[in-house]
């Protein structure tokens, strides 16, 4: 099982980023995928989750209306479009296969002016 996150970086408040999670080694199209984040000194937070076919999506209240989770099962990839970013969104973002609870190494997102 391998999940590799990418797309993080430094962005100004109000800016946007799109994270990607490329998966392999398990039946991706049958797996729900979550995005989590962890800021320094804080507990991890569930950000969003998408069902295996992409029809069901759920978001944490603190990202509703700003973030969008999506997936392309033909590419074994899940995305997290992040708009109107705030400094409090700064964290390492991880994608996790729900059924196995296995995730990647994460990608750093820093929102700062």
C-alpha positions as CSV (number, residue, x, y, z in Angstrom):
1,X,0.0,0.0,0.0
2,X,1.4,3.3,-1.0
3,X,-0.1,6.8,-0.9
4,X,1.9,9.8,-2.0
5,X,0.8,13.3,-1.3
6,X,1.9,16.3,-3.3
7,X,1.0,19.9,-4.1
8,X,1.7,21.6,-0.8
9,X,3.7,24.8,-0.5
10,X,3.7,28.3,0.8
11,X,0.7,30.5,-0.1
12,X,-0.6,33.9,1.0
13,X,-3.9,34.1,3.0
14,X,-6.8,34.0,0.6
15,X,-4.8,31.9,-1.9
16,X,-5.5,28.4,-3.2
17,X,-3.7,25.1,-3.5
18,X,-4.6,21.7,-4.9
19,X,-3.3,18.7,-3.1
20,X,-3.0,15.3,-4.8
21,X,-2.8,11.8,-3.3
22,X,-1.6,9.1,-5.7
23,X,-2.4,5.6,-4.5
24,X,-1.1,2.2,-5.4
25,X,-1.0,-1.4,-4.0
26,X,-4.6,-1.7,-3.0
27,X,-8.1,-1.7,-4.6
28,X,-8.2,2.1,-4.8
29,X,-11.6,2.3,-6.6
30,X,-13.2,0.3,-3.7
31,X,-11.7,2.4,-1.0
32,X,-12.9,5.5,0.8
33,X,-10.1,8.1,1.2
34,X,-9.7,10.8,3.8
35,X,-7.6,13.9,4.1
36,X,-6.3,14.7,7.6
37,X,-4.1,17.5,8.8
38,X,-1.8,18.0,11.7
39,X,-0.4,21.4,12.8
40,X,2.6,21.6,15.1
41,X,1.7,20.9,18.7
42,X,-1.9,20.1,17.8
43,X,-3.8,16.8,17.4
44,X,-4.6,15.6,14.0
45,X,-7.9,16.7,12.4
46,X,-10.1,15.0,9.8
47,X,-10.5,17.5,7.0
48,X,-12.6,15.6,4.4
49,X,-13.6,12.1,3.3
50,X,-14.8,10.8,0.0
51,X,-16.5,7.5,-0.7
52,X,-15.1,4.9,-3.1
53,X,-17.1,6.0,-6.1
54,X,-17.0,9.7,-5.1
55,X,-20.7,10.1,-4.6
56,X,-20.5,10.9,-0.9
57,X,-18.3,13.6,0.5
58,X,-18.1,15.0,4.0
59,X,-16.2,17.9,5.4
60,X,-15.1,19.3,8.7
61,X,-17.0,22.4,9.6
62,X,-13.8,24.5,9.5
63,X,-13.3,23.9,5.8
64,X,-16.9,23.7,4.5
65,X,-17.4,26.1,1.6
66,X,-13.6,26.5,1.1
67,X,-12.3,23.0,0.4
68,X,-13.4,20.4,-2.2
69,X,-12.5,16.7,-2.2
70,X,-12.6,14.8,-5.4
71,X,-11.2,11.7,-7.0
72,X,-10.3,10.2,-10.3
73,X,-10.4,6.4,-10.0
74,X,-8.9,6.0,-13.5
75,X,-5.8,7.7,-12.2
76,X,-5.9,6.3,-8.7
77,X,-5.7,9.8,-7.3
78,X,-7.7,11.9,-4.8
79,X,-7.5,15.7,-4.8
80,X,-8.1,18.3,-2.2
81,X,-8.8,21.8,-3.7
82,X,-8.3,24.4,-1.0
83,X,-9.5,27.9,-1.6
84,X,-9.6,31.0,0.6
85,X,-6.8,29.6,2.7
86,X,-6.2,31.0,6.2
87,X,-3.1,31.0,8.4
88,X,-4.9,28.4,10.6
89,X,-4.9,26.0,7.7
90,X,-1.1,25.7,8.0
91,X,-0.4,22.0,8.7
92,X,0.9,18.8,7.2
93,X,-1.8,17.2,5.1
94,X,-2.1,13.5,4.8
95,X,-4.3,11.2,2.8
96,X,-5.5,8.0,4.4
97,X,-7.2,4.9,3.0
98,X,-10.1,4.5,5.3
99,X,-10.4,0.7,5.3
100,X,-6.7,0.1,6.1
101,X,-6.0,3.3,8.0
102,X,-2.7,3.6,6.1
103,X,-1.5,7.0,4.9
104,X,1.3,8.7,3.2
105,X,4.2,10.9,4.4
106,X,2.2,14.1,4.1
107,X,2.7,17.4,2.3
108,X,3.3,20.7,4.1
109,X,0.9,23.6,3.6
110,X,1.9,26.9,4.9
111,X,-0.4,29.9,4.7
112,X,1.5,33.1,5.5
113,X,2.0,36.6,4.2
